[in-house]
Amino acid sequence: MPKTILSVDDSASMRQMVRLALAGAGYEVTEACDGRDALAKAQATAVNMVLTDLNMPNMDGLSLIRELRKLPAYKGVPIVFLTTESEEGKRAEAKAAGATAWIVKPFKQDQLLGVVKKVLG
């Protein structure tokens, strides 16, 4: 059974690029347009990994991670940031909130798949 990844980004084109890369590698992809949408989808359906942008309307990626980590089902689920941000302070804040890894956009497909394989085992 394929692993399911929740892709969260307010950019439809970015979600499409992520979907193509992950689906091409055999993963199931669920998409959300912001943190609030992602939280609702994560509570409705279990996923094996969350891939989220940082800067989004309604609920940003850091708030999403904090909310997901409060849920027993998401204590050990890998959460990876996929963002244009590369500032060390933001990375430290994300790690403290419970982020597993960080990928800076624009990403290379090989880089994305390498991180996904590493964190999903």
N, C-alpha and C positions, 0 to 999 in steps of 0.2 A: 504494500500500500504506500503510495507516494506521500512524502512529508508535505505539510501545508504551511505556507509562509504568508503572513499578513503584511502587505505592502502599503505603507501609509505616506501619502504625499499630496499636497494641494495642487500639484502640476499633473494634469492628465497625461501629458507627453512623457513625463518622467515615470509615471506608473506604467505606461505602455512599454517603455524601454526595459524596465525592471521585469515586467510580466514576460516579455519575449525572451529575455535572458534566462529567467528561472524556469519557465515552462519548457523551453528548449532543452533544459538539463533534467527534465522529468519531475519537477516540483509542481504541486498544486498552488495556485496563487489566489488569495482573496485580497481585494483592494478596498481602501478607505481613503476619503478625500481630506480628512483632518483627524486630530486626536479624538474628538468626541465620537465621530463615526467609527473610528478604529476600536474604541473602548466598547461601544455597543456590539460591534461584530465579534470582538474577542470574548465577550461575555456570552454571546449566543452560540458560538462555535469554537471549539478548542483548536488552537494552531500550534505548530511545532517551533515557530520562530516568528519574531516581529522585526520588520525592517522599516524604520521610520525616519522621516525628515525632522528637522529641528524646528524651523520657522514655518508655522501654519496658522491659519485663522481658527477661531473657536477654542482650540486646545493645542498648545505646542507639543513638541516631542518630549521635552523634559517632564511636563505635567502628565503626559500619557504614560511614560515609564513609571512615574511615582504611583499613578492610579493602578496600573497593571500589577506592580509589585505588591500591592495591598491584597490582591486576590490570591488565595491559596493555589489555584491552578496555574498561576503565572510566576510563582516563586523561582522556579528553575528554568523557565523558558528563555532561550537566548533572545536578547533585544539588541539590534544593531542600528546605529545611526547611519544614515546616508544623507549627507548634508554638504552645503557649500562652506559651512563654518569649519575653521581649522585652528582656532584660538585655543591655547592650552587650558585657559580658565574654564572654557565651555566643556572641554573634554573631561576635566576633573569633576565638574559639576555633574556631567552625564554619568560618569563612573560611580560617583557617590549615590546617584539616584537609582543605579542598578543596570546601566548599559553594559553590554558584554563586549562590544567592539565598535569601531568608528571607521567609516569609509567617507572620503572626501569626494564630492562631485566636481567635475565630471568623472565618472568611474569607467574603468575598462571592464568588459564582460568577464574576462579571466579573473580579475581581481575580485569582483563581486562573488563569483562562483567559488573561488578559493576560500573566501571568508565564510560563506554559507556552509561549505563542506566541513570546514574546520570547527565551527561552532555547533553544527548539528551532529558531528561525529560520524 
